[in-house]
Amino acid sequence: MESFTINSRLYTVFNYKGDASGVPVAFEYIFASWLPSSEYIIDYRPHFEIYGAKYKNDDPDSEEEIWIPIKLKKK
């Protein structure tokens, strides 16, 4: 495994709560609903998720953060 540095730039962060089976629905919402209706577009940099102390694998009370890199749409 190798580590790398993610430069400080603009991200939108979604807090997901639920078991792993609902994650695809969350991503569908982000990319098919939220992003197209926002003033942002995807910025092609690393996407990542943070599994903190509230992450419980397949537990319905599990929580994680989904970080999506974005930038303003050109007008």
Backbone as CSV, one residue per row, in Angstrom:
resi,resn,N_x,N_y,N_z,CA_x,CA_y,CA_z,C_x,C_y,C_z
1,MET,0.845,-1.165,0.000,0.000,0.000,0.000,0.896,1.235,0.000
2,GLU,0.493,2.219,-0.767,1.226,3.480,-0.820,0.329,4.605,-0.352
3,SER,0.921,5.593,0.267,0.154,6.766,0.666,0.416,7.892,-0.327
4,PHE,-0.505,8.842,-0.387,-0.318,10.021,-1.216,-1.055,11.180,-0.569
5,THR,-0.703,12.375,-0.947,-1.295,13.576,-0.383,-2.390,14.094,-1.296
6,ILE,-3.526,14.410,-0.719,-4.619,15.017,-1.464,-4.543,16.513,-1.198
7,ASN,-4.331,17.266,-2.249,-4.216,18.713,-2.104,-5.537,19.331,-1.671
8,SER,-5.427,20.394,-0.927,-6.605,21.101,-0.437,-7.303,21.803,-1.605
9,ARG,-8.500,21.368,-1.914,-9.322,21.956,-2.962,-10.776,21.803,-2.539
10,LEU,-11.695,22.142,-3.414,-13.115,22.132,-3.080,-13.695,20.711,-3.185
11,TYR,-14.383,20.305,-2.138,-15.083,19.022,-2.087,-16.483,19.271,-1.557
12,THR,-17.439,18.465,-1.980,-18.728,18.409,-1.315,-18.727,17.135,-0.484
13,VAL,-19.286,17.207,0.696,-19.246,16.075,1.615,-20.681,15.659,1.938
14,PHE,-20.964,14.382,1.744,-22.269,13.822,2.057,-22.104,12.865,3.232
15,ASN,-22.948,13.020,4.225,-22.941,12.102,5.369,-23.950,10.998,5.077
16,TYR,-23.444,9.788,4.926,-24.310,8.649,4.618,-24.541,7.852,5.895
17,LYS,-25.803,7.503,6.153,-26.142,6.649,7.281,-26.934,5.467,6.758
18,GLY,-26.479,4.263,7.072,-27.165,3.046,6.656,-26.176,1.942,6.379
19,ASP,-26.711,0.790,6.026,-25.817,-0.321,5.725,-25.277,-0.199,4.297
20,ALA,-24.363,-1.075,3.954,-23.659,-0.985,2.672,-24.582,-1.121,1.465
21,SER,-25.730,-1.771,1.631,-26.618,-1.977,0.484,-27.192,-0.661,-0.058
22,GLY,-27.220,0.398,0.747,-27.772,1.672,0.309,-26.763,2.617,-0.315
23,VAL,-25.490,2.265,-0.270,-24.453,3.153,-0.812,-24.648,3.429,-2.307
24,PRO,-24.969,2.437,-3.141,-25.194,2.746,-4.563,-26.318,3.767,-4.780
25,VAL,-27.349,3.725,-3.969,-28.441,4.691,-4.080,-27.933,6.088,-3.722
26,ALA,-27.080,6.170,-2.720,-26.507,7.464,-2.331,-25.681,8.043,-3.473
27,PHE,-24.850,7.221,-4.102,-24.042,7.701,-5.231,-24.908,8.076,-6.426
28,GLU,-25.977,7.334,-6.654,-26.915,7.668,-7.735,-27.514,9.049,-7.489
29,TYR,-27.908,9.326,-6.254,-28.449,10.645,-5.918,-27.411,11.733,-6.159
30,ILE,-26.187,11.515,-5.680,-25.131,12.524,-5.809,-24.883,12.868,-7.275
31,PHE,-24.669,11.846,-8.107,-24.264,12.074,-9.491,-25.424,12.328,-10.461
32,ALA,-26.612,11.814,-10.169,-27.729,11.976,-11.103,-28.696,13.088,-10.701
33,SER,-28.721,13.464,-9.434,-29.656,14.501,-8.978,-28.939,15.736,-8.439
34,TRP,-28.163,15.548,-7.372,-27.558,16.710,-6.718,-26.603,17.457,-7.641
35,LEU,-25.650,16.758,-8.203,-24.619,17.421,-9.009,-25.202,18.157,-10.216
36,PRO,-26.065,17.542,-11.043,-26.607,18.267,-12.205,-27.434,19.502,-11.834
37,SER,-28.061,19.496,-10.675,-28.890,20.639,-10.294,-28.119,21.680,-9.478
38,SER,-26.854,21.417,-9.218,-26.035,22.355,-8.446,-25.298,23.310,-9.382
39,GLU,-24.542,24.206,-8.807,-23.715,25.124,-9.594,-22.300,24.566,-9.799
40,TYR,-22.145,23.252,-9.560,-20.834,22.614,-9.639,-20.794,21.509,-10.678
41,ILE,-19.581,21.159,-11.064,-19.332,19.983,-11.892,-18.262,19.165,-11.189
42,ILE,-18.132,17.932,-11.616,-17.119,17.057,-11.031,-15.728,17.572,-11.399
43,ASP,-14.845,17.517,-10.448,-13.445,17.865,-10.685,-12.683,16.551,-10.621
44,TYR,-11.976,16.222,-11.669,-11.365,14.898,-11.769,-10.112,14.786,-10.924
45,ARG,-10.378,14.596,-9.640,-9.365,14.359,-8.614,-9.855,13.193,-7.766
46,PRO,-9.092,12.782,-6.776,-9.522,11.629,-5.969,-10.861,11.851,-5.247
47,HIS,-11.726,10.848,-5.333,-12.943,10.759,-4.536,-12.575,9.834,-3.374
48,PHE,-13.162,10.042,-2.225,-12.855,9.123,-1.130,-13.975,9.133,-0.104
49,GLU,-13.921,8.147,0.776,-14.884,8.023,1.862,-14.108,7.924,3.160
50,ILE,-14.676,8.486,4.215,-14.060,8.403,5.531,-14.953,7.542,6.417
51,TYR,-14.356,6.481,6.914,-15.041,5.574,7.841,-14.525,5.883,9.242
52,GLY,-15.245,6.703,9.981,-14.806,7.125,11.310,-15.328,6.207,12.400
53,ALA,-15.394,6.755,13.583,-15.801,5.988,14.764,-17.239,5.477,14.662
54,LYS,-18.083,6.137,13.853,-19.493,5.730,13.737,-19.710,4.675,12.650
55,TYR,-18.633,4.287,11.950,-18.770,3.257,10.913,-18.890,1.892,11.569
56,LYS,-19.929,1.129,11.170,-20.194,-0.189,11.763,-20.435,-1.250,10.696
57,ASN,-19.742,-1.170,9.593,-19.837,-2.127,8.491,-21.268,-2.238,7.980
58,ASP,-21.930,-3.365,8.103,-23.263,-3.551,7.529,-24.396,-3.245,8.503
59,ASP,-24.143,-2.478,9.516,-25.154,-2.089,10.494,-26.002,-0.943,9.930
60,PRO,-27.313,-0.963,10.101,-28.159,0.118,9.578,-27.888,1.474,10.249
61,ASP,-27.199,1.486,11.383,-26.838,2.729,12.062,-25.431,3.194,11.711
62,SER,-24.788,2.523,10.770,-23.434,2.884,10.360,-23.432,4.246,9.686
63,GLU,-22.348,5.018,9.883,-22.217,6.332,9.256,-20.842,6.487,8.622
64,GLU,-20.817,7.182,7.493,-19.556,7.478,6.811,-19.714,8.782,6.042
65,GLU,-18.587,9.360,5.656,-18.588,10.578,4.849,-18.139,10.234,3.433
66,ILE,-18.848,10.768,2.451,-18.495,10.596,1.041,-17.994,11.952,0.544
67,TRP,-16.757,12.004,0.099,-16.125,13.247,-0.360,-16.007,13.208,-1.880
68,ILE,-16.624,14.191,-2.546,-16.622,14.279,-4.002,-15.953,15.600,-4.405
69,PRO,-14.912,15.537,-5.250,-14.249,16.775,-5.684,-15.108,17.515,-6.698
70,ILE,-15.270,18.813,-6.473,-16.105,19.629,-7.362,-15.403,20.935,-7.714
71,LYS,-15.926,21.583,-8.760,-15.494,22.937,-9.123,-16.701,23.639,-9.711
72,LEU,-16.663,24.953,-9.690,-17.768,25.732,-10.230,-17.920,25.518,-11.739
73,LYS,-19.163,25.508,-12.198,-19.432,25.425,-13.624,-18.972,26.727,-14.257
74,LYS,-18.447,26.636,-15.451,-18.086,27.848,-16.185,-19.356,28.454,-16.738
75,LYS,-19.434,29.763,-16.660,-20.642,30.444,-17.144,-20.432,31.050,-18.498
